[in-house]
C-alpha cells in the first residue's frame, strides 16, 4: 500500500501540480523523520531514497570586527507615583533586544549524516536542505525568588525572520520586569539567557485510517476558546483545550484498523481546526508589547507562558522519573539473571567436569531514553476570527494531506557582555544631556520571503518638530537588499534643536509608505509616538486557503478534476490564483496563498468541474471568508 501511495505521488509531481504546493507544502513526509548523524531528516514523497535535512543549530552572527551582532537597550522614564519618601515608586520603562542569528551546519555534519543514513537505508542519500516557512521565538531567563529558588520566566516574544542567507533577525520589546530580569542575568558570571525557536515547516501527512468529527457549537463554548475573543491564546493552550474536547466528545475520533500514529493524526486535525477558527495574533502569531500586559483570569500573557513552561517541564520530569525507575528495575533483573547463570555454570562444572560459555549469552535490555526538558510551551498565539464556524465538521485523513509541523530548538547566548560590553546601553529618558536620539525601526513579523512574494519596498519618514519651530525630517527606504544586509536593524537619528522641554523632545511623528507588487501602494497617516522603536507592520498578510475534496463523493459524482480560482483585492486591483485538483491522480488536498488586508478575510472563489460524460460545470464567483473550501459542499 505504501509503495502504491508513493508511486501515486511520484506520478502527481511528474505530471505537474500548482505553484502553491511548491511554495508551501514541500515535497516531504512530515510524519516520518529520522535522526542521522546529529541531523533531522525527512523523506521525499517523490522518491523514498531521497531525504532533506533540517538546520537546527543557531549562533550569533558576527560583524566584520568579529563582534557579535547583538544590542540590548534598557530605558526608563520617570513618572509621578503615589509613593512618598519612605515608599518610593518606580518609573516606567522597558527594553529592546536586537540580535542577528544565523542557522549553520556544523563541520562534517552532512557527511556524518549521510553515512548514518546509509546504515539505516543503504540506497538512501541526502538531496538538500528543507527550508522553514516562518517561526516564533521566545526569550527566557531565570531569576531568584525570595525563598532562594530559581524560577525560569518567559520575558519576551518575537518573530523569527528567516533570511535568504540563512540568517534571522530577532527584535524583541521587553516589559519593564522583563528588562530588569534580563539585565541582571547578563551581570552574572554565567548569564542565563536563551531563546527558544518554534519554526514551521510544511509538507504532507501520510494517509491514515482516521476520521475526525468536530462539533463547532460545543468547541466555541470551551472557556479557553471563548477567551480568544478577548486576549491572545497560545498554541499550547489551544491544543490543551482540544484535548479536553476530545474527552468530552465535542471532537470525536473514529479509528479504522490499527494506527500507532493517532497522536500525529490528531495534530493534523488540530491544525486544520485552528486554521478555520483563529487568526495569528497581529497577522504573525506574535503578541505585541501592549498585548503582553493584557490579563486573562488575572494573569498576563507572559505569566501564562511561564506557567505553561513550568507545567511542561514538571510533566517531563515525572515521566523521566518513571523511565529511570524502569531502567533501574531492568538493570537489577539483568544482574539477578547473571548471578543465576553463574551459579548454574559452577554447579555443572563441579558435577560434570564441563566448563562452557555459561548463561551470559542473553543481552542486556537497552535503557529507555529520557526526554529532554522542554524549553518552552508553544509560543505562537492566536485570536478568534470575526466569523464563526457552525455545525459539524468532518476531517477524513485517509489521503495525503498538506500540513505544517512546528519544529523546536534553542540557543543560549552565553557571556555576550564579556565579549561586547558596548552592546549594552542604558538610557534615562529624562536626561537633557542626550543631544541626539536614535530611533530603531524593524519590520515586525517580516522576512526576506515577503519581499520575494509581495513587497517591493517600504519607506519610513520621521518628522520631528523642535522647540524653536524648525522641523527635522529623516527618511529610510527598506527593500530586499538592505533588509538582508542589515538583518532587520534600521536606525534614524534626530538631534537637539532649541528643545527646552526634555519630555516633549522625545515626541515625534512618522509615516509609512508601502509599495507592493503590481503597483499597489499603502500610506499611513502621520502617527505620533515617543517610543524608542518603530515596528513596521504591513497592512496585508499572507493567508493560506485549504482546498479539500472527499474521494468517495468525487468518485460517486464521476468528477474527473476541479479548477479552483481564488480572487482577492489589494487596493483597487483584483488578483487571481488558481489550482487544479486532478482526482485521477489522487489529488484531493491543496493550498492556495492569497494576500489580504489585516482586518479582512474576504475573497471570492470560482470552481470549474470536469465531469465524465457531462463536460464542464462552472460555479461562478462566490464570496467567502473561510480558511477551508470543501469542494463536496460546492459541487
N, C-alpha and C positions, 0 to 999 in steps of 0.2 A: 504494500500500500504506500509506504513512504517513498519508494523508488518511483512509483507512478505519479505521486504528488510532485516530486522534484522534476520529473520529466514534463509534467504539465506546466510547471513554472518556467522551465527552460524554453519550451515552445512559446509561451506567453511573451518572454522577453526577446526572443529571436525575431518574432513577428512584429514586435514594437508595441509599446504601451505609451501612454501620455506623459508629458513632461512633469506632471505633478508627482508621479510616483518616483521619478528620478530625483526630484528635488527633495522630497520628504522621506518617503519610505525607501531607504537604501536597501540594496538587494541582499539583506542578511536575515537570518532567523534569530530573533531576539531571545527565544526560549531555549537555545541550545549552545550557550557559551562554554568554553573550556579554558582552563588555566594552563599556560605552557611557558616555561622559562621566565616567569615573572610578568608576562603579558596576558591580558584577557583577549581571547579570540572568538569571533563569531563566524559561523559557516555561511557561505553564499547559498542563496536559494537556486541559483542557476547551475552551480557545479559543487557537489558535496565535497570535492577535494580542495576547494578554494576557501581561504579564511582571511578575515580582515582583523587587524589589531586595533586596540583602543588605547590611546595615551592617557595615563592617569598619574603621571609624575609631574610635579609642579615646582618651579623655583622662581625667585625674584629675578626679573630682568636687570641687566646692568647698563649703566651709561658708558660713554667712551672712556671715562677715567676709572671704570670698574666700580664706581659707587652704585649702590642699589637704587633702582628707580622706585623710590618709596618716599612718602611725605606724610607727616602727622601734624596737623594744626589744631591746637586746642584754644578756644576763645571763651571769653567771659565778658558779660556786660552787667554793670551794676544796676540795681533797681531797688526802689524803696520797698522795704518789707515791714512786717508788723512787729518784728522783734525789737527789743530795746538793747541797752548797753550790755546787760547780763545775758541776753538771748539773741545774739546776732543772727541775721538772716543771710542767705546766700543769694548771689546774683544768678541771672540766667546765663546759659551758655551751652556749649556742646563741642563737637569736634568733627573734623573732616579727615578721613584717611584716603589717600590715593596710593595705589601701587600698580605697577605693571608686572604681571607674571607671565611666565611662558611655559607651555607644555613642552616637555623634552623627552627624548628617547635615550635612556642610558646606553653607554658604550657597550657594544656586543649584545645588547638585549634582543635585537631582531634575530641574530644568528642563533643565540641560545634558544629562543622561542621556536625557531624553525626546526632545530634538532629535537627539541622536546615534543613538538607536534608530530614529527615523523615517527617517533617511538610509539605514539598513540595511533596514528593513521599513516602508514608507510608511504602512501601515494599523495599525501596532502602537502600543500605549500601555502605560504602567506602571500596573498595577492596585493595587499596595500593597506592603507590606513582607513579606519572608519571615523567619519567626521561627526562632531557634535552639532546639534541643531541650535540649542540655546542652553541656558542654565542659570541657576540661582546660587549665590554664595552667602554664607553667614559667618560673622565674626564672633569668636567666643574667647573668653578669658576666665581665670579663676580669681576669686578674692576670698579673704579670710573673714569669717563671721566672728561675732563676739565670743562664741564658745571655742574658737580656735580652729574649727573645721573649715576646710577649703570647699567652696561651692563654685561649680562651673556655671557661668552665666552666658547667655546669648546677648550680645550688646549691640549688634548691628546687622543690617541686611544690605545686599547689593545685587546687581545683575551681572552675572559672569558673561562678559562680552568676548566672543571668540574672534581672534584676529586672523587675517589672511596668512600671516607668517607664524601662526600657532602661538600668538601672544594674546593675552586678555587683560583688559583694564578693569581695575577694581576701584570704584568710587563709592565710599560709604559715608553717610552722615550719621553721627553718633548723638545720642541724647547726652544730657549733662552727666548722668550717672555712668553711662557707657564710656564717656571720655575720661572720667575720673578713674574708673577701674582699669582701663587700658593703659593710661599714662603711668599709674603706679606699677602696673605689671612690667612695663619697659624699664622701670628704675631698679628692678631686682637683678641679681647676678644671672639668674636663668629666667628670662621673661617667659611668661605663659600666655602666648598669643597664637592662635591658629585660625585658619579659615577653612570652612567646610564647603565643598562643592557638591551640588546636585545638578548634574549635566544630563540633558536629554539626548538620546539617540533614537533614530527612527528605523523602522524595518517592518518585519512581518512576524506574526504569531502563527505557529503551525496549526492545522485543523485539529479540533478536539471535539469529542462527543459530549458536548456540554451545551445546555440551553439555560439562559438566564432570563428570568421574568421579573420586571421591576414595576411596582405599583407607585407611580409618581405621587398620587394623592397622599399616601402614607409616608413616603420619603420626605416630602416637604414639611410634615408635622414633627420630624425629629428636631430636638432642641438645638443640636449643633447646626443643622441645615438652616433652621429659622434664623439663627444668629448671623448668618452670612448676608442677610439683607441689611444689617446694621454695621458690622465691622468685618474686616477680612478674616477668613479662617484658613488654617494651614492644610496642606495636602494630607498630612498625617492625621489631622482631626477629621477630615472628610472620610479617610479610609476607616478610622475607628467607628465613625457613625454608620458607614455602610456595613461593617462587620456586625454591628448591633442590629441593623435592619435585616440582615440575613437570618439572625437568630429569631427575630420576631415574625419572619415570613413576608415582610414587605418586599424583600428581594429574595426570590425563590430560585434555587439551583437544582436543575434536573440533570443527573449524570447517567449517560448511557454506556454500559460496559465499565471497564476499569480504566481509570485515568489518575496516575500518580501526580500529575501536574495541575490539580484542581486549583491550587493557590495562584498559579500563573494565569489560569483561565479567568479567575475572579479579578485579577489585576487588570486584565484586558477589558473586562466588562466595566469595572470601576472607571477606567479611563474614558470610556465612551459616555458613561453617565455624567462624569464631571464635565466633559466637553459639551453636553447638552444643557446642563443646569447652571454652570458657572462661567464667569469670565475671569481671566487672570487679573489680579489687582493692578490697577493703573495701566492695564494693557500688557504688562511684562511679568506679572506674578510676584513682584517685589513691593512690599508696603513702603510708602514714603515716610518721612520723618513725622509728619502730622498724624498719620495713621498708627505709628508705633505707640503713641500715648493714648489711643482710644481704649476704652475699658469694656470688657465683657465679663459680667459677674464679678466686678471689682478687680479685674486683672488686665494689665496691658498686654499688647502683643508680645513684647519681649519677655514678660513674666510667663505667659503661656508657653512660649517657645522653650524657656528654661525648664519649666515643669515637664514638658514633653521629653526633653533631653534626659532629665533625671529619671523619669519613668522607664524610658527605653533602656538606659544603662542598667537600672536595677533589675529589669526583667532578664537581661542578658547575663548579669552576674548570677542570678538564681539558676538559670539554665546551665551556666558553666559549672556551678557547684554540683549540680546533678551529674553532669558529664564527668567531673573529677571523681565523684563517688563511684560511678560505674567503672571508670578506668582503674580505680584502686581495687575494686572487687575482682575485676578481670585479672589484675596482677596477682592478687592473693590466691585466686583459683589456679593460676598458672604455676605458682611456686608450690602449692599443695600437690599438683599433679607431678611435678618434678621429683618431689620427695617420695611419693608413692612409687614412681618409676624406679628411682634409685634403690629403694628398699627391696622392690621385687627383683631387680637385677642382682643385688647382693645375695639374696636367698637362692636364686637359681645357680649362681656361680658356686656357692658353697655346697649345694646338694648335688649338682650335676657336673661340676668342674668346667662349666661353659662360661666364657667371657664374650659377650656380644655387644652390640652397639647401644643396648639399653632402650628405654622408652622415650628418649629425648627427640624422637623424630617428629613429634607434633609441633605445630607452630604456635607461637605466642600471638594472641589476638592483638590486632593493631589498635592503638589508642584512638579513641574518638577525639576529633579535633574540637577545640573550644572556639566559640565565636569571639571576634574582636568586639570590644565595647564600641557601640555606635557613637559617631562624632556629633551627629545632630539628627533630630526628627525632621521629616520632610519640610523644607523651608518655603517652597513655592506656596503662594497664598492666592485665595480666590474670593470673589464676591458674587452674589446672586445675580443672574440675568434678570433684566426687567420683565421679559416674557417668560411665563412658566409653562412647563410641560404638563400634559394631562393624561389620565388613563393608564393603561397597561402597556408596557414596552417590553418587547422580546428581543434578545440577542442570541442568535444562533452562531456558535463559534466553530461549526463544522465546515470551515473554509479558511483559506489563508486570509488573515485579517491585518490590514495596515494598522500599526500601533506605535507607541513610544515607550521607551524604557528609561527610567531615571537611574543614572549611574553615580555612585557617591564615592568621594575620596577627599583627603585632607592635605593641608600643607601647614607646617609650623614655621613661623618667620625667624625664630631663633633670635640671637643677640644683634638685632639690626642697629640698635642705638650705639653699640660699641663700634660698629663698622662705619656708621654715618650719623654722628651727633647733630650735624647740620640739617638732617632730615626731620628733626623735631623742633617745632616752634610753638610758643605760647603768645597770645595776643590779648591784651585788655582793650576792649572797645571804648574805653573811657580815657585813654592816654592821648593827649594832644600832640605828643612827640611824633606820632605817625604822620608823616608828611606825604606819604604815598600809600595808596590802598590797592591791594592785589585781590581781584575777584576771580575765583576759579569757575570754570564752565565745563560741563561734561554732558554728553548725550546719554540720557537716562534710559537704560534698557536697550541700547542700540549696539550694533556691531558692524563689522565690515560687510556682512551679508546684506544689511539694509541698503547700503549704497549700491551693491550689485543688483538689487531687486527693484527698488522703487525711489530711492533718494538720489538726486543729483548733487545737491549741496544745501547747506543751511547757513544763513547769515545772522549773526548776533550783533546788535547795535546797542551800545551802552551810552547813556546820556546823564551827565552829572551837572546840575545847576549849582554853582558855587555862591557863597555868601556875598561876593562882590558883584553878582549879576552875570558873570561870564559863564559860558557853557563849555564843558569838555565832552567831546564825542569820540568814542572809540568803536571800531568795527572789526569783527572777526568772521572769517569765512572758513567753514569746515567742509571738506569733501573727502572722498575715499582715500586720497593720497596722504593728506596730513593727518587724517584720523588714524591711519595705520602707523605713521611715523611717530606721532606724539602720544600714542597709547591712551587716547581719550582724556588727556590732561591739557586743558587750554586755559590761558590766563589773560585778563585785561587789567590795566592799571589806570588810576587817576590820582592826581595829587591834591595838595592843599593850596587853595587859591582864595584868600580872604574869607575863609570859613571860621567865624568866631565861635560858633556853637558846635562843640565836638559831637554831640549826639546827632545833629542834623547832617553833619558831614558824611555820615555813613548811609544816608538816604540817596538813592539813585533810581533811575528808570532804565528799563531795557525793552527792546523789541526783537522778535524773532521772525525771520522770513525763511520759509521752506520752499525749495524748488524740487518737484517730483518728476519722475519720468512722464513723458507725454506733454510736458509744458505746464502742468497744474502747479499753482503757487498758493501758499497759505501764509498769511501775515497776521501776527497777533497785534492787539492794541499795545500801547505803552503800559508796561507793568511796573508798579512801584515796589521797591524792595530795599532791604538793608542787610540781607544775608551775605555771607562771605562766599557763597557758591550759587551758581545758577544751573539748575537742572533743565536741560533742553529736551522737551518731550514732543515728539511729532504728533500732529493732530490725527494721525492714522495709525492703524496697527494691522499686522498680518493676521488673518483668520483662516483656519482650516475648516473646510466643509467635507464631512464624510459622505460618501455615496455608497449605499448598501442595497443589495438585492438578495432575495431569497431564492436559492437554486431551485427548490421544488415548484415555486409559483412560476418562475420563468419557464421551466420545462412544461408545466401544465398549460400555460398560455401560448406555448410554441414561439416564444420570443428568442430571436437569434442574437440581437445586440441592442444596445441603447446608447444614443449620443446625448450627452448632457452638456448644456451650455449654461454658464453662470454669468449673469450681468451685474455689474456693480458700478457705482458712481464715485469719481474723485473730482469734486467740484462740479462743473457743468459737463464734463466729459464722461461718456459711458465706456467701460471696458468690458471685455468678454474673455472668459477662459472656458475651454471645452475639454471633455474626456470621452473616451469610448470604452464601454464595457462590452466585451465580446464573450457571451456566455458559453459559446462553443469551446472557448479556450479556458474555461473555468475562472473567468474574471468576474467576481461578484462584489469586490470591495476596492474602492479607490478614494483618493483625497484630492481636493482642489483648493488652492490657495487664492484668496482674494485680499484686497486692501480696503478696509472700511474705516470710517471715522471712529474715534474712540468712544463716542456716545451713541453709536448706531450699530445694529446688527442686520440692517435691511439689505436685501439683494433680491434678484429675480432669477428664476431658472426656467429652462426650456428643455424638453425631452423629445427626442425623435426615436420612436420604436421601430424596429425592423422585425416583422412577424412573418413566420413561414406561411406562404400561400396568400398573404394579405397585404404585402408591401409595407409602406411606411404609415405610421400613425404619429401625428405630432401633437404634443401638449404645448400650447402657446405659453408665452411669458406669464409666469405666476409669481407673485411676491411671496417672500418668506423671510423669517428671522432664525430659522432652526439651524443648529450646528450639524445636523444629520438629515440627509434626504433619503427616505425609504422609498425605493422605486416601486415596491409592491403596492404602496398606497397611491402612487401616482398613475399606475397602469390602468 
